[in-house]
Amino acid sequence: MNYTPKDYAKIAYEALEDKKGINIKVLDISNVSVIADYFIIASGSNTNQVQALADNVEEELSKAGAVCKQIEGYNTANWILLDFNDIIVHVFNQEDRIFYDLERIWKDGKVIETFE
């Protein structure tokens, strides 16, 4: 199957939801940036959960054929960034998510409420 960036975003969202990610947001940034089509942002309540969220996203997207170009911040697990070209997944601890406030920085992106 040929997956679209939106399909990959849905898979990432479901992977985060499956591991009880907190306040998962999907932003369509395709009209405001060339770096990616989607940002997916979520929080975990502790280091282990943040890493488990990132692990599950990587595993599920890999099963769908997505290649992770880069992973940053895994060891500290304050902010893990997973770059899959068209989608970028940000998994934060709760304090760093509030501090960096990506939703505000990327407020010109469109929030995706549901996947059809």
C-alpha positions in Angstrom: 0.0 0.0 0.0 1.2 3.5 -0.8 0.8 5.6 2.3 0.3 9.4 2.2 1.7 11.8 4.8 -1.8 12.0 6.3 -1.9 8.2 6.6 1.5 8.2 8.4 0.2 11.0 10.7 -2.8 8.9 11.6 -0.6 5.9 12.3 1.6 8.0 14.6 -1.4 9.5 16.3 -2.8 6.0 17.0 0.6 4.8 18.2 0.7 7.6 20.7 -2.9 7.1 21.7 -2.2 3.3 22.2 0.5 4.2 24.8 -1.7 6.7 26.6 0.0 9.9 25.2 -1.2 13.0 26.8 -2.8 15.9 24.9 -2.0 14.6 21.4 -2.1 17.3 18.7 -1.7 16.9 15.0 -0.9 20.1 13.0 -1.0 20.3 9.3 1.9 22.6 8.5 2.0 21.9 4.8 0.8 25.4 3.9 3.2 27.2 6.3 6.5 25.3 6.0 8.5 23.1 3.6 10.1 21.1 6.4 7.2 18.7 6.8 3.5 18.3 6.1 2.5 17.3 9.7 3.7 17.9 13.2 2.4 15.5 15.8 2.9 16.6 19.4 2.3 14.6 22.5 3.4 14.4 26.2 4.3 11.7 28.5 4.1 11.8 32.3 7.6 10.4 33.0 10.8 9.5 31.2 9.8 5.9 30.7 6.5 6.8 29.1 8.1 9.5 26.8 10.5 6.8 25.5 7.7 4.2 25.2 5.6 6.7 23.2 8.6 7.4 20.8 9.4 3.6 20.6 5.8 2.8 19.6 5.6 5.5 17.0 8.9 4.4 15.4 7.7 0.7 15.5 4.3 1.4 14.0 5.5 3.7 11.3 8.3 1.3 10.4 5.8 -1.4 9.9 4.0 0.9 7.4 7.2 1.4 5.5 8.2 4.9 6.8 11.9 5.5 7.4 13.0 7.5 10.4 15.7 9.9 9.2 16.7 11.0 12.6 15.9 10.7 16.3 17.0 13.4 18.7 16.7 13.5 22.5 16.0 9.9 23.2 18.4 9.4 26.1 17.3 12.4 28.1 13.6 12.0 27.1 12.7 15.6 27.8 11.9 16.2 24.1 12.2 13.3 21.7 12.0 14.4 18.0 11.4 11.7 15.4 11.8 12.9 11.8 10.0 10.9 9.1 10.5 13.4 6.3 6.8 14.4 5.8 5.9 14.0 9.4 7.8 15.1 12.5 6.8 13.6 15.8 7.6 15.5 19.0 7.2 13.7 22.3 7.7 15.8 25.4 7.7 15.5 29.1 5.0 17.8 30.4 7.2 20.6 31.7 9.2 21.0 28.5 6.1 20.9 26.3 4.8 23.9 28.2 8.1 25.7 28.0 8.7 25.2 24.3 5.0 25.6 23.4 5.2 24.4 19.8 1.4 24.8 19.4 1.9 28.5 19.8 4.9 28.7 17.5 3.2 26.8 14.8 -0.3 28.4 15.3 -0.6 29.1 11.6 -0.8 25.3 11.0 -4.2 23.7 10.9 -5.2 21.5 13.8 -6.4 18.1 12.6 -9.3 17.0 14.9 -10.2 13.7 13.2 -8.8 11.4 10.5 -11.3 10.2 7.8 
